[in-house]
Amino acid sequence: MKILFLLVGMVMVLEGIPYVAFPESMREWLRKISEMKAEHLRILGLLSMSGGLLVCWFVQRSGFF
């Protein structure tokens, strides 16, 4: 359970970095995302989830980490 909370905390830190470093660019990027069609957002979300699962699978299976 401790690792889960550490992971959630790290995700929050990583998600917050662009907003602190580039607030104007993030505002513009969020505006563009809000104008995208729903099916494109679903595809983007599916690709993001698939990439995350692939990274998790690779880290679990490899001896590099």
N, C-alpha and C positions, 0 to 999 in steps of 0.2 A: 504494500500500500504506500510505503514511503517513496518508492521509485515512481509510482503513478503521480503522486503530488509533485515530486521534483520535475517530472516530465511536463506536467501541466504548467508549472512555473516557468520552465525554460521556453515553452511555446509562447507564453504570454510575453516574455522578454523579447524573443525574436520577432513576434508580431508587432511589438511597440517600437522597435528600432527605426523603421522607415518613417513613422509619424513624427518622431523626435528629430531625425536627421533631415528629412525633406518634406515638411508639412504642406508646402504649396504644391509640390508635385503629387503628393498623395491625394490632395483634394481634387486635382484634375483627373487623376487616375480613377478615383472613386466615382466622379461624375460620368466618365466614359463607361464604367462598369454598370452604372445604374441605367444607362441607355441601351445596354445590350439586350437582345432577345432572350427569353427564358430558356429556350432550348440550347442556346450557346453557353449560357451560364451552367446548365446541367452538364454539358459535355466538358466544360472547363473544370467543374467540381469533380466529375468522374475521373478525369485525367489526373487531377491533383491527388485524389484518394488512391488511385492506382499507383502513382509514383511513390507516395508515402508507404503503401503496403510493400512495394518492391524494395524500398530502402530498408524497412524493418526486416523483411525476409532475408535480404543479403547480409545484414549485420548479424542476424541470428545464425545463419548458416556458415558464415566465413570465420576464419580464425584470425583475421586481421585486427579485429577490435576486441 
